[in-house]
Amino acid sequence: NKCEYYAVEEHKGIKVHIIQLHYSDTPKNPLIAFKKDSRNYLFDILESINKTDKDIIVVLVHTNEWIDVLNKNNRAKLLDKADLLIDANTHSYKKYDLKDELNKNAAIVLNSGAVGNSGDYSGFIQVHVLKSPLRMILQYQLTKNNTRKLQEKGFAYEKIIGGKTKKVDWDKM
């Protein structure tokens, strides 16, 4: 659909791979809207990445429910290789729990929320990348706040690259 792209940003030896997919909100059925050429693009790019312990893979997709369109094998490949999956169409922050997956090190899956579209919960996902071990700290920041704050209670997560995701408890870090 000519809207996909792939970029790599490198900083201090860490490569962040960004795969962006976009498809229309209509038709509403993701089986129809999330076309095979977009799915092929995603997996062609994923398979081309020689992931090391210094690579982070982020997949951005506008519309949710796209993961459910994937067959079981492709879904497992995606959740195993990617580290962060973000969609944005509901305009409300949410962490998805993919409980049916056996892979405890699977990607963290979030709906990004929206700046200016979510009432009192208007905001954005703030990501910090830390080393030793390589990990991301992800926090949802509300735009109504005058300053960024440390978040908790479902608004902050630590994703170890190649490892588990856990809720952040700042008192224990």
C-alpha positions, 0 to 999 in steps of 0.5 A: 500500500506504499505506506510502509517504511523501515528505518534504523537509528544507531546511538552509542552502539545500540541499533533501533529498528523501526518498522511502520505499517499503515492501513485504512480504518475502513473496512473495519475488518482487519482481515480485509484492511491489513492486506497480505502485501503489508504482512509480507513487508513486515515479515520480509523486514523482520527476517532481514534483521540479524538481531544481536544483543544490541538491537531493539525492534519496534513495530508501529501500526495505526490500527489495532487488532492487526496481531490477531490477523496473523497466523499462529506461526507468524504471530509467534515470530513477531512476538519473539523477534520484536521488542515493542509493538505499538498501535494508536487507533483508539487514542487511549493508552492501553497495555495488551496482555497476550496471555495465550502466548507461551513466550514469556519474553515476548514483545510488549504491546501498547496502544499509544494514546494520543496527544490532544485526543483523549480528554484527561488521559491525553498523553504519549509513551516516553521510552528510555533505553538503558544498558547493562542489561539492555532494556527499555523503560516505557512510561505513559506521560499525561500532557496535562502535567506541567512536568514529566513524572515517574509513573507506576500502577500500569503506566510504567514498564521495564522491557528487558531486550530478549527478556521479560516485561515487568511493571515498574516499582520505582521503590525496588529499582 
